[in-house]
């Protein structure tokens, strides 16, 4: 039965059923037909002033023109939107409007889009206004203000306030300027209030936003928020436009906050941090000097999705800077703003940003003004040295007390002290302030509600040896809320906090788990390829460089492609659902995603394939972000061409993909922990507390490792008491078996099912386990310089610590103790920083001062790396009279022993040698990996880095995993670190290991190698080559690949001299299909000279198809 509230009309031959209250414009839009408008806006009643929206309707007297925005629909109405009469009328109207508002660039662009480039009429006017009245109507009808009106008649008619003066009747909401189609509104001439744009938090206030917006471009779900402090409706009760135009009816002004009550067994606090408010340090010019940015703003500027789309420009004039300066420690290491701690991340963040800036602008001069360069993390010093030596980043050790804005140019003049102690002035185009990290403003209130104590800086109160535990049992902490830290440490500590919580919840494990179900896989074996291509904008990471629509168009023309579309964020959950719908609606049996890196996002899309009922290996990914938009941002045309090529290759390969099966293997619920120091014992305890059996192997006759030689933390915690408690807990653990004076001599198997042999007490013990934890620790290297070992007055810091604890140090009044930092490290064969030495020196200096107040303590250093809260102890040492004297690595301190010790050091600020006659010389010796690490590395087939420490799979994404599945690392075997950091990392390993051990069975990748026994000659090339020990020689002297061990790297397939090995999912015909697609060759023909670019476009060298 027909709906009496709806009628039917015909628009350009298309039938549309619309409400009786609709206009012709509404009907056309419902039918998918675009009609241009200028004076029409949703939420306002139709006006019909501009006449651009005219259409032709049929009538008994013939066709006639009406304004579609105001003309109501009638039953049986026939509308035509693109007749000659309509086009002629629109052209005439636009020519009149161009003459009326010749200075409006917006109007010119609008007219050009409709084919009108100019007007033949004389341009007698000089403004931008076309008198459409939109601004007046929005001010009156929506905002209820009536601050502006149309005044006058004829040629003198204009839009203005009542007395042509700024009025306080205007609330400076900007609605008039927003709706004006020609850019004619100047808000400053209307309002007596100062218009203030609402700044985006995501872009760090570099761009403006409406009062209803997304909190983040990649917000999931993509639900906008309303800024109640800025919204006119919430302030005055007027407007309500968003509610009127929202087709989903999702805007609810009466929505109130809800209080949810949850019953949980543990709480993990990870509220993060806030950047220091740079306006509190006005001497640096932030807030009034346009070319002074914070480092977070600079990050956004360098981002392809940022306010400048990744282009490095000066905010004042939009030009590229030639000289850039970083000022370190703004709001950090600063007692004046109560932030007398080090924020830990700033030095490396500035170094990273300096490198990125140089990559964006190769000729840019970058200077970093710093106090101490705190590159204390794993491989951080290498990164810093690369910036300094290879990329030309200049580092100046000086604190800038003030910046001066140069009139006219808006450049910044900085005054600083040279290394020789002289005052120098330099002028820069831009200045970046490296801000400190602070706890959020609301954290004190949250902590009070949770019953958690905070330290004096407002961070969570934790112990040095228990960094995960707050003052309330069952409440744990991770990330920067515990102490400022970088991403690798944050990721590790997040896993560690989860491990602590899981220990409490172990009895309830699995009780609330809901297993995800997938539909049966569709058999597409006999179907011709039907490929869907989805090209991702990645916000603007890709779309700001690559012409995404052009890539989609070209993709749609490729063989077997039946659907080609683009998404803003293909990985977002709503777009995942959309892709599944498109697969079903179009009968797709293969999928190509052109987006970012498969290293992080391939699992997401493979899971989408499974949700859609397709085999996950019928999926291919083209990395057009890393390999196109990021590395070719300066050449968008070539980046687009390369993206088209990569998509073409992906489609060619996708057409030849075959479904692969994923088997599952049983998991042995146990762990082998190698190393009985604090790292190994903590990992063993954390796993046992979660209900998993652990075999703990220690080479020495007793547990404890190097920690046995450490007695106090920098905060005076008793390390030996902590160690004794840990050992007793391990011995009492019913699920922990300790093997002392033992070593691992054999490891076979794979993730979830390892078999290892332990040699202990003269006999072999075979065990089965699901994971391996490497926690073999490190040792203090005994120095070979400064007379160590030949003079009993030369000690290491570790030895001094022990002697102080045992009361074996006796100094007479006026004695001098000299401490030399960075001995045999940060240079030569040990270019890394041992991380703990500076804080150890400060700790021991304070202990000496407490026992011998009259002693003279001198610390010779390169950079004092007392990061985090250790900075407070460094300050305390200076206040108590400890002298800190800097030296340069090119002029190391020199010690001679002629009966008396004679120490000479060149002080660069004074520019002369200082002579010290110490009674004791204390050396900060490097921490180095244990001598047997190579044996274990070869046994487990896991890598070491250039310094001999074990190498994790990925510094940030997998900081405690090896590339080999099921093998993890923690403690100083990973890199030098403090005991508390070791505790965190060991707990993180337990959390990661639990993700395997908590399963009874686990899936194995289908992308593995297999051997053709008819071709194999048993040469063992694959056995010797494989880094994961996947191939082995079977009983018939033929190689066979253990699927559960194989990681799908393809090394064996590429090296097999008999070509007997094939890597599934990368079979020759699949790889050649991609190459032939690029070359435009017949898929059945083999190219004469194939090229296989490995990770091309990711590294700095750039290439394009010629």
C-alpha positions, 0 to 999 in steps of 0.5 A, a space after each residue: 500500500 502506497 505511503 501517503 506521506 511520500 510521493 514519486 518524482 522523476 529526476 533526470 530519468 531516475 525515479 525517486 520516492 521522497 517525503 511530501 515535505 522535500 524540495 527538488 534539491 532533496 529529491 535530486 540528492 537522494 537520487 545521487 544527482 548533484 546540483 550546485 548551490 551557493 546560498 543553501 545550507 542544511 538547517 536553514 530554511 530555503 532562500 533561493 537567492 543565488 539562483 545557481 541551483 536552478 533546474 528545469 521542470 516540465 509543465 503544461 506550458 513547457 519547461 521552466 526554471 525553478 530554484 531547486 532548493 526552494 521548490 517543493 516536490 509534487 506527485 509525478 513531477 519531472 525534473 531535468 538538471 542538465 539541460 541547455 536552458 539550465 546550463 545557460 542560466 547558471 552561466 549567466 548567474 555565475 558571470 553576474 556573481 563574478 562581476 559582483 564579487 571579483 575578489 573572491 577566490 572561493 567563488 572563482 574556484 566554484 565557477 571554474 568547476 562549473 565551466 565558467 572561468 571569467 565574466 564578460 561584464 564590467 567589474 565595478 565592485 571590489 568585494 567578495 560578498 554576493 548578498 546571498 544572506 546566508 550569514 544573516 540567516 545563520 546569525 538570526 535563525 540558528 544563533 539567535 543573535 541578530 548581530 548582522 543584517 542586510 542594510 540598504 537598497 540597490 547598489 548600496 546594499 551590504 551586510 554589516 552590523 547596526 552601526 557598522 562598528 564591532 558589536 558585543 551582540 556578536 558572540 564570535 562563534 564564527 558561524 557566519 564566516 563558516 557558511 559564507 560561500 565566498 569568504 567575504 566575512 571578516 569576523 574582526 569587523 563584526 565582533 567586539 570580542 577577540 575571536 579565538 580559534 579552537 585548537 586541535 589537541 592532536 595537532 598540538 594547537 597548530 591547527 583549528 578545529 570545529 567544536 564537534 570533532 574527532 579526538 584523533 584521526 584514527 579514533 576507533 570507533 570514529 565517534 566525534 565529541 562535542 566541546 561543551 565549553 565551545 558549543 553554542 548550544 551548550 552555552 546558550 541553548 541556540 543552534 543545534 545544527 549538528 542534531 538537525 543534519 545528522 542523518 543517523 540521529 546520533 547527536 544527543 544533547 542530554 547524554 550524561 556521564 555514566 558510572 560503571 561498576 566493575 569487579 576485577 581481580 587487579 588494576 593496572 595504571 597506565 595513564 601516561 604523561 603530559 608535556 610540560 607547558 612551555 608558556 611557564 618558561 616565557 624566556 624561550 618565546 613560546 606563545 608569542 614568537 611564531 617560530 618557536 615550537 615544542 618538540 611535540 608540535 615539531 613531531 606533528 609538523 614532520 608527520 605526513 598526517 600533520 598540519 603541514 603534511 610533513 613539510 618543514 616550514 616556519 609558521 610565521 611565513 611558510 618558508 623552509 628554515 635554513 637553520 634550526 636549533 633544539 633547546 634541551 631540558 625545557 621543564 626538565 632537570 629544572 628545580 624552578 618549576 619543581 621538575 628537578 628530575 630528568 625526563 629520560 626521552 628528550 635527548 634521543 627524541 631531539 636526535 631523532 627529530 634532527 635526523 628527520 629534519 635533515 632528511 626533509 631538508 637536506 641542506 638544513 643546519 641543525 644545532 642541539 643545545 644540551 647539558 648532558 647527552 643522555 643516550 643511555 639505551 641499547 644502541 642509542 650511542 650509535 644513533 647519536 654518533 651517526 647523527 653527529 658524524 654522518 648527518 652533520 647534526 651539531 651538538 653544543 653543550 650549553 644551556 640557552 637562558 633566553 631567546 630574542 625575536 628579531 623584528 622583521 624576519 621573526 628569526 630567533 637570536 640565541 646567546 650561549 657559551 662556547 666550549 671555551 667559555 666565551 659568550 656567543 650569539 647565533 641566529 636561527 630560523 626556527 627553535 624547537 623546545 624539548 619539553 619535559 614529561 609531567 604527570 597529568 593534571 587529573 592524576 592526583 585525584 585518580 590516585 586518591 580515589 584508587 588509594 595509591 600514593 604518589 611521589 613528590 613529583 606526582 608520579 606513582 610511588 614505587 620501590 626501586 626494586 619493585 617498580 611495578 607495585 604501587 602502595 596498594 596491593 593488587 594495583 600495578 603501574 606501567 609506563 611513564 606514570 611510574 617514571 619517564 621512559 622511552 617506548 621500548 621500556 614502556 612496552 616492556 613495563 606494560 607487559 610486566 604490569 600485565 604479568 603481575 596482574 596475571 599472577 593474581 588471576 592465575 586461578 581464574 585463567 580461562 573462566 571468562 574466555 570466549 573463543 572466537 568462531 569463524 565461518 567455514 572457509 569457502 572452497 575457491 579452488 575451481 573459481 577464476 580469480 575475483 580480486 578486490 583492491 582496497 587502497 588506504 589513505 592512511 589518514 594523510 600518510 599516503 594520500 598527502 603524497 600518492 594520488 590514491 584515486 589514480 591508483 584505484 582507477 588503475 587498479 580497477 583496470 587490471 585483470 581479475 580485479 572486480 572491485 577497487 576502492 579506497 578507505 581513509 583507514 583500511 585497518 579501522 574496525 568499521 572498514 574491516 566490516 566494510 571489506 567483509 561486506 564487499 567480499 560477500 557482495 561481490 563474490 571476491 575470492 582474493 584480496 589486495 590491500 595497498 597500505 602500510 607495512 605488512 609487518 604490523 598489519 598483515 595479521 589484521 587483514 588475514 583475520 578479516 579474510 577468515 571472518 569473510 570465509 576465505 583462506 587467509 593466504 589468499 591475501 596480498 599486501 602492497 606497502 605504498 606507505 613505507 616504499 612510496 609516500 614516505 621515501 618519495 614525498 618530494 616527488 608525488 608523481 613518481 610516488 604515485 607511479 611506483 604505487 601503481 606498479 606495486 599494486 599491479 605486482 600485488 594483483 598479479 601475484 594475488 591471482 596466482 595465490 593458493 589456499 594454505 592450511 594452518 596446522 596446530 601443534 600441542 604446547 608443553 606447559 613449562 619453561 626453561 629459564 637459562 640464568 639464575 640471576 635476578 632476571 632469571 629468578 624473577 622470570 621463573 617466579 612470575 611464570 610459576 605464580 601463573 601456574 607454569 612449571 619452570 626449570 631454572 638453570 644456573 652455571 654457578 654453584 649458587 643463585 644471584 649472579 652479579 647482583 651478589 656484588 651490589 649492596 645498595 641502590 641509589 635510594 639506599 634500598 638493601 639489595 642483598 636483603 632483596 636478593 635473599 628474599 628472591 632466592 628463598 622464594 625460588 627455593 620454596 616455589 613448588 613449580 620451580 626446579 633449580 639446576 645449579 652448577 649446570 649448563 644447557 647442552 642441547 635444545 631441539 624442537 620448536 615453539 610450544 614443544 622444545 626438548 632440552 638437555 641439561 648437564 648437571 652434577 655429572 649427568 644429563 637431564 632431558 626436559 620438555 618445555 614450551 618456551 625458553 627464557 635467556 637471562 644469562 646476565 652480564 659482568 663488569 669488565 676488569 679494566 686494563 688501563 689506569 694501573 688497575 690490577 697493579 695499584 691497590 688504590 685503583 678500584 672499580 665502582 663495584 669493588 668500591 661498593 663492596 668495600 664500603 659495605 664491609 667497612 674496608 675503606 678508611 679515609 683520613 680527613 682531607 683525602 681525595 677520591 677521584 672517579 673516572 667515568 666511561 673507562 674503556 666504553 663509549 669508544 673503540 670496541 665498546 661504543 655502547 653506554 653501560 647505563 648504570 655507571 653514572 648513577 653508581 658513581 653518584 651513589 658511591 660518592 654520597 656514601 663516601 660523603 656520609 662516612 667521610 664528610 671531609 673527603 674531597 670527591 671528584 667525578 671526571 665525566 663525559 656526560 652525567 647520565 643520571 636519568 629519571 629520578 636519579 637526577 635528584 641524587 646527582 643534585 644532592 651530590 653537588 649540594 654536598 660538595 662532590 665536584 664534577 669535572 667534565 672531560 672530552 673523549 679526545 683528551 682522556 684523563 691521564 694517571 701516573 703513579 710515582 709513589 703518589 698518584 697524579 691525575 691530570 685532566 683537561 677541562 674544556 670550559 676552563 681550557 686548561 689542565 687540572 691536576 689532582 693527587 687522589 688517594 683513591 681512583 675509582 673506575 667506571 668499568 663497562 658492563 659486558 656480556 658473558 663470555 659463553 653467550 656465543 655458545 648459547 647463541 649458536 645452541 638456540 640459533 638466536 642472534 647477538 648484536 655488534 656489542 655481543 648482547 642478545 638481539 631482540 626481534 624488534 626494539 619497540 614492537 617485540 622488545 623481549 622476543 627473539 625472532 625465533 618464536 617461543 624464545 625470549 630474553 631479559 635482564 643484562 643479557 639484553 643490555 646493561 640496566 638497573 636491577 629495577 629495570 631488570 625486574 620489569 623486563 623479567 616480568 615482561 618475559 613472563 607475560 609474553 611466555 604466558 601467551 604461548 603456555 596458556 594454550 593447549 595447542 597453537 597454530 603453525 604458519 602455512 608459509 613454510 618450506 617443503 622439500 621435494 624428495 625426488 630432487 634432494 641429494 642430501 647435501 645438507 646446505 639447508 641444514 647448515 644455512 637455516 637460522 632456525 634449525 628447521 631442516 634436518 636429514 631424515 632416515 632416507 638421507 633426504 632433507 625434511 623441514 620441520 613445519 613448526 620450526 620454519 619461520 618462512 624466511 626462504 633462505 633454504 629455498 634460495 640456496 638449495 643447489 638442487 632446487 629441491 626446496 620450495 617456500 609455500 606462498 612464494 612459489 616461483 610462478 607466484 613471484 614471477 607473476 608479480 615480476 611479469 605484471 610489473 614488466 608487462 610481460 605474458 604471465 607464462 613467459 619468464 623474463 630474461 633478466 628478472 630483478 628482485 628488489 629487497 625492501 626497496 624504498 624502505 632504506 634511504 636510497 631511493 629508486 624509481 622504475 625507469 
